[in-house]
Amino acid sequence: MLPQTMWLKKSVEEQLQNLKANTGITPNVAARIAFFHSVESGFVFDKTTDYKLSGSLKLDKFTWLGKTQQVTELLLKQRYPDFSDKELQMAWAAYVENGTPYIRNVNKINDLTKI
């Protein structure tokens, strides 16, 4: 399963912080929305890609995932059954990064319903 402490790329972190400034949506909640949007869009993570996690916002997995923890981990484990915990964490971060462009220009919480 996912490691207890997780983080993202610095650029994704900055986009989530900007979203918080515009809407008040915290980065962890925005990351959940981005993750599931990416899953719905059919994104597939390629572990051969050199994916570096460079952010400084390191949070425990429960804070990042909240009540979506079980379903998030199950989705990742189903899609990537042979991945290590570290590789699953990189996959999760890549999914968040892939879904972030769809929500980064949201100015009001109500705009999220239009995505």
C-alpha positions in Angstrom: 0.0 0.0 0.0 1.0 3.7 0.0 3.7 4.8 2.4 2.6 6.7 5.5 4.3 10.0 4.4 3.7 11.2 0.9 4.5 14.3 -1.2 4.2 15.7 -4.7 6.3 17.5 -7.3 7.1 21.2 -6.3 5.2 22.5 -9.4 2.1 20.6 -8.5 2.3 21.7 -4.9 2.5 25.3 -6.1 -0.6 24.9 -8.3 -2.5 23.4 -5.4 -1.4 26.3 -3.1 -2.7 28.8 -5.8 -6.0 27.0 -5.9 -6.2 27.3 -2.2 -5.6 31.0 -2.4 -8.3 31.4 -5.1 -11.0 29.1 -3.6 -10.0 28.1 0.0 -9.8 24.4 -1.1 -6.9 22.9 0.8 -4.2 21.1 -1.2 -5.1 17.7 0.2 -8.7 18.0 -0.9 -7.7 19.5 -4.3 -5.2 16.6 -4.7 -8.1 14.1 -4.2 -10.2 15.8 -6.8 -7.3 15.9 -9.3 -6.5 12.2 -8.6 -10.0 11.0 -9.3 -10.3 13.3 -12.4 -7.2 11.7 -13.7 -8.5 8.2 -13.0 -11.7 9.0 -14.9 -9.8 10.4 -17.8 -7.9 7.1 -18.3 -4.4 8.3 -17.4 -1.9 5.5 -17.0 1.4 5.9 -15.1 4.6 4.6 -16.7 7.1 3.7 -14.0 10.0 3.8 -16.5 9.6 7.5 -16.6 12.0 9.3 -14.3 9.5 10.8 -11.9 11.0 13.0 -9.2 9.1 14.0 -6.1 10.5 17.4 -5.1 7.8 19.1 -3.0 8.2 20.2 0.6 4.6 19.6 1.7 5.0 16.1 3.2 1.8 14.9 4.8 0.7 11.6 6.2 -1.4 9.5 3.9 -4.6 10.0 5.9 -4.3 13.7 5.5 -3.7 13.5 1.8 -6.4 10.9 1.2 -8.9 11.3 4.0 -12.0 9.1 3.6 -10.9 8.2 0.0 -7.8 6.3 1.4 -9.2 2.8 0.9 -10.6 3.4 -2.6 -7.5 5.3 -3.7 -5.2 2.5 -2.6 -7.4 -0.2 -4.1 -7.6 1.6 -7.4 -3.8 1.9 -7.5 -3.2 -1.7 -6.4 -5.7 -3.0 -8.9 -4.1 -1.1 -11.8 -0.5 -1.6 -10.7 -0.4 -4.9 -8.7 3.3 -5.4 -9.0 4.3 -1.9 -7.8 6.2 -1.4 -4.6 4.9 1.1 -2.0 7.3 3.7 -3.3 6.2 3.1 -6.9 2.5 3.4 -5.9 3.3 6.7 -4.2 4.9 8.0 -7.5 1.9 6.8 -9.4 -0.4 8.6 -7.0 1.6 11.8 -7.4 1.6 11.4 -11.2 -2.2 11.0 -11.2 -2.5 14.2 -9.1 -0.2 16.0 -11.4 -2.2 14.8 -14.5 -5.5 15.9 -12.9 -4.3 19.3 -11.7 -4.6 21.2 -15.0 -8.3 20.5 -14.9 -8.8 22.3 -11.6 -6.0 24.8 -11.4 -8.0 27.7 -13.0 -11.0 27.3 -10.7 -11.8 30.6 -9.0 -14.9 29.5 -7.0 -15.8 26.3 -5.4 -19.0 26.1 -7.5 -16.8 26.0 -10.6 -15.7 22.5 -9.6 -19.1 21.2 -10.5 -18.5 22.3 -14.1 -15.3 20.3 -14.6 
